[in-house]
Amino acid sequence: MSADSSGLKRPRYPMPDFVETALDERGLMDAYKQRPAYQQNDYIGWINQAKRQETKEKRLLQMLEELEAGGVYMNMKHPASEKA
């Protein structure tokens, strides 16, 4: 984890290469960056904390689908991120 100036009160998780690649390949990096810093950090921490690779991939897919759909964060409604 590393510190930054995003306003987070806890350390920020660095984005793994496989997550960055997936965001770029799906064209979702902008959608990711538009989310609040706490959501970006939570997604990365949640994915990285998985013990099994299968679980990491499942969590990554969920994040990608939520970013693509908009209006959802961790399987909860998130109106601020809804797409127009």
C-alpha positions, 0 to 999 in steps of 0.5 A: 500500500502507498500513501497519496493525496486523494483524501483517503484516510487509509493507505492506498492499494497499488493497482496490479498490472492484471487489473490495469490491463483488464481495464484498458482492454475493456475501455473502462479506465475512465469509468474507474477513474471517475469513481471516488478514491475510496471505491477505487481503493476498495475494489483493488484491495478486495481483488488483491485480498483473495487467496485463490486466483479463481476468486481474484478473477471472479472479483475482477469480472464483477468490478468490470461489469459494475463499471460497464453498467454504471450505477452499481458498487459492490452489488449495491445501487450507486446512483452517483455512478449511473450512466446517462 
